[in-house]
Amino acid sequence: MITTFFMPTRIVAGAGSLATIGYLARDLGMSRVLVVSDPVISVQAFHGAALTSLGEAGIDLWRFDECGIDARCSHIDDQGERVRRDGIDGVICIGGGSVMCTGKGIAIVATNHKPMRDCTGVGQFDRRALPMIMVPTTAGSGSEVSQWTIVKDEERHLKLLGGGPLSFPDAAILDPVTLGSLPMRVAALPAVDALTHGVEAYLSAIASPLTDAIALGAVQQQYGSLRVSINSDDAAAREANLIASCMANIACGNARLGHGHALSLPLEGHLDLPHPYGVGVLLPHVIVFNLAVLPNKVRPLAEALGIEVAGLTRAAMIEACADSIRSLYADIGFPTRFTAEQLPAQRVREMATRAVPGLYAGIAAQDFDPATAGDHTLIACPSARKMTVSQAQAMLERCLG
Ligand SMILES: [Fe+2]
């Protein structure tokens, strides 16, 4: 099998690294910059310090601080037009996944002169996005090192993924000072998403030795430090989470994502379920489903999840992997099932059929008619094991509260 591995993003990491942002912006040729953030992050002291560093480097600043839970196509299109109109030559994102996906979308549409939804799918634009610097404030979506942006088309109730090698961020700054702005329960959400990225990259049919090494390292580091970082102010554990979420996305950016993300997508688009709940609740089931066809991958994943594997059969190791995820969730206050409001039982079949186009279809997914999917229709997904609509339905039903 031929595989390709991309990682062009410069990563500057460690306590104090945010102070380099002015130098980095100049080094990337930026002089007129749009800083993208949200109403919570934009009033934090570290955000102000970043703006000061940029000002001292002689960078002229524009701001957009109105990002919400999702990266909205309407925000992206409006700000992309503003960037073109005002001659802005760089985008800096300071925030979580939706902030970084918003900024990445702005950088894409600014140079490609078409609406965000027409840039979704794989490689659906042909001009390099504007230079980007990402400063993640959660550990995290991993969007800081990802070519992909996940956006919401509010009119069509679609969550859409878009990107390609032309939309990698140019630099990412991983400074643990940014992680202190979230309460524990909120911080657990992106951390679970990051854990899912590492596991799903490992379970992919297009995984390679390169992505497996990084994915397993990410899972081991994230799993090993998450209880401590979520339940305390331990700076070393938080920094470990930040690096692990970045590693997980380097892996899944290349090996791609699996059934958790594919099945979560319609729940996010049609039921407004926050992304980490969708992928996180599905994760133990996704592990069991895929490891069944990956016998050589069972032990390494079990060991990365801290399981004492001596004396365990392969089947027992697979169950122990799922149990270790559930045990972690119990300790960090994350659910193992959807509530009736998050996923009504009567909509499970519909959601399973809406998952058929998969995560990477982009706007082409709007042309798919769920009524054409039968029990044996396959979900488009790069995971190692093929999944039919009836299997997807059964998995979602096991997640009902
Ligand atoms: Fe995710």
Residues whose N, C-alpha, C, O or C-beta is under 5 A from the ligand:
A	BS01	LIG	D193
